[in-house]
Amino acid sequence: MKIRISYENERELAIMLDILQPLEVKCKRSGNQEGRYKKAYIDIPPVVFESKK
């Protein structure tokens, strides 16, 4: 799963990464960091749930 995040400052991105921290996520910032909003792309690996019997 991929998520695109728009943020105004690095603190906002850090907060989002802290929220997602229990998952092993990869974050890639967009090459264009100009303008009011910056973008980051987050890859989240598939999560496998064990069924309870």
Buried (B, 14 or more C-beta within 10 A) or exposed (E): EEEEBEBEEEEBBEEBBEEBEEEEBEBEBBEEEEEEEBBBEBEEEEEEEEEEE
